[in-house]
């Protein structure tokens, strides 16, 4: 029997968490963990977008723009 996959975003992409304090790190991980438990698989782009927002490197409008662009690419409708 194989062990279930563990969500360890900080181990997968540690550089994305640089500059975040403990509370910000936890917030990012918790935000993505809920969807992961439902079967969604995070990728580096998703994590980078959320860590950039949590760190204040981007504002809400840029976070939304990036998220929308990623969703369009996943659907294959990027123009």
Helices and strands as residue ranges (DSSP letters): H 9-12, G 14-17, H 22-37, H 44-55, H 60-75
